[in-house]
Amino acid sequence: MPATKDGGWVLDDRGVDYPIYGLQCMRCKHLRDERPKDSIGSRCAAFARIPREILEGKHDHTLPFPGDGGIRFEPIQ
């Protein structure tokens, strides 16, 4: 990592790959085809930024998740 002029360090995360859409999200009627300003993740009716646990398939969003406001996965008809 490169050092800054004040002796601190700069985190270079350009090589970090963040998922854009989770498999469950891609089949959900609540997914919005837009990204947050920093292009990390995606949006849906339940979240301004879909949590990584859902995007990575670590949480089944047919079950409650903190902050979802009661909006959960519903398949596209």
C-alpha positions as CSV (number, residue, x, y, z in Angstrom):
1,M,0.0,0.0,0.0
2,P,1.3,3.5,-0.8
3,A,2.0,5.9,2.1
4,T,0.5,9.3,2.1
5,K,2.5,12.5,2.8
6,D,1.4,12.5,6.4
7,G,2.6,8.9,6.9
8,G,-0.8,7.3,6.8
9,W,-1.9,4.6,4.4
10,V,-4.3,4.6,1.4
11,L,-6.5,1.6,0.9
12,D,-6.5,0.6,-2.7
13,D,-9.6,-1.5,-3.1
14,R,-9.9,-1.2,-6.9
15,G,-9.3,-5.0,-7.2
16,V,-12.2,-5.9,-4.8
17,D,-15.1,-7.3,-6.7
18,Y,-18.5,-6.5,-5.2
19,P,-21.6,-8.4,-6.4
20,I,-24.1,-6.3,-8.3
21,Y,-27.1,-8.6,-8.2
22,G,-27.7,-11.7,-6.2
23,L,-29.3,-14.8,-7.7
24,Q,-32.4,-14.3,-5.6
25,C,-32.5,-10.6,-6.3
26,M,-32.4,-11.2,-10.1
27,R,-35.7,-13.1,-9.8
28,C,-37.4,-10.6,-7.5
29,K,-40.1,-8.2,-8.6
30,H,-38.7,-5.5,-6.1
31,L,-35.3,-5.1,-7.8
32,R,-34.6,-1.7,-9.3
33,D,-32.3,-1.4,-12.3
34,E,-30.1,1.3,-10.8
35,R,-27.0,1.4,-8.7
36,P,-26.0,3.7,-5.7
37,K,-23.7,6.6,-6.7
38,D,-20.6,4.6,-5.7
39,S,-21.7,1.7,-8.0
40,I,-21.4,-0.8,-5.2
41,G,-24.3,-3.2,-4.9
42,S,-27.8,-2.4,-6.2
43,R,-31.1,-1.1,-5.0
44,C,-34.6,-2.6,-4.4
45,A,-37.9,-1.5,-2.8
46,A,-36.6,-2.8,0.5
47,F,-33.1,-1.3,0.5
48,A,-31.3,1.7,-0.8
49,R,-28.3,-0.6,-0.9
50,I,-29.0,-4.3,-0.8
51,P,-26.9,-5.9,2.0
52,R,-24.0,-8.2,1.0
53,E,-25.5,-11.1,3.0
54,I,-28.5,-11.1,0.5
55,L,-26.4,-10.3,-2.6
56,E,-24.0,-13.2,-1.8
57,G,-26.9,-15.6,-1.1
58,K,-25.9,-15.9,2.6
59,H,-29.4,-14.8,3.7
60,D,-32.7,-16.1,2.2
61,H,-34.7,-12.9,1.8
62,T,-38.0,-14.7,2.1
63,L,-37.1,-14.4,5.8
64,P,-37.0,-11.0,7.6
65,F,-33.8,-9.0,7.4
66,P,-33.1,-5.9,9.5
67,G,-34.1,-2.7,7.7
68,D,-36.2,-4.4,5.0
69,G,-39.4,-2.7,6.1
70,G,-41.4,-5.9,5.7
71,I,-40.6,-6.0,1.9
72,R,-39.2,-9.4,1.0
73,F,-38.4,-11.5,-2.0
74,E,-41.3,-12.0,-4.3
75,P,-40.8,-13.8,-7.6
76,I,-41.4,-12.0,-10.9
77,Q,-44.7,-13.3,-12.3
